[in-house]
Amino acid sequence: MNIMKFVKTNKLLSGVFIAYIFLFMTMPDKAVLSVKNSMYYIIEMLEIMPVIFVLTSIVEVWVPKEVILKGFGDKSGIKGNVLSFVLGSVSAGPIYAAFPVCKMLLKKGASIMNIVIILSAWAVIKVPMLANEAKFLGVKFMSIRWMLTVVSIFVMAYIVSVIVKKESIPIDKELKIEEINGIDIREQYCIGCGLCKKLLPDYFEIFNKKAKLKNTEIKNQEIGEFKRIIEKCPAKAISFK
Ligand code: SF4
């Protein structure tokens, strides 16, 4: 892969790398401090994320889709909202640990509203912290702040659920073979890396740096290959219809 292609597909990482070079050239002491801080967070992530991935995989395999749909789906109503709030509030760990969990829940049928509630409660409401807050700032302060935070979370979750539709979130749908009606490529996400064309040249081609379908009829024996491409597409631009 040439450098320009790498920069194009890893814009954020490249930006951080350039910022580090600039920092080392202009303020080396701050650059060293910055590297130390980054290492601290990288090590923290390496300690936490494997556990989160294992737990997420266990829940994904062992908890039936119906249970997630009933507890957190679009029809779960207020009960689902409350359950999501409790789940987010009692969960431990930094907020980035919540993303794979939420993606798995979304994939299994949780609603956007409940996902926003879980993420927001996970980020700003920690039950043990409430006792600490009350100790230092008083019960009245803690209670009013907590109530307003809860109201804000529910209002925000409702607004996000109205604006953001599930189709715009790059999650792989769990479909049975008989439910698959073809392949969808979201061109706005495609970065033209050509991986799909390399893996299934009979089905994909690259035109104007975007993947296009050459053949819309999928043979059953090739479903597995398509699943592999859907997983591997770096932009998560391919999905089953
Ligand atoms: S659809 Fe995915 S794999 Fe295919 S070219 Fe676009 S980004 Fe690459």
Boltz pocket constraint, residues with backbone or C-beta under 6 A from the ligand:
constraints:
  - pocket:
      binder: B
      contacts: [[A, 185], [A, 189], [A, 190], [A, 191], [A, 192], [A, 193], [A, 194], [A, 195], [A, 196], [A, 197], [A, 210], [A, 211], [A, 229], [A, 232], [A, 233], [A, 234], [A, 235], [A, 236], [A, 237], [A, 238]]
      max_distance: 6.0
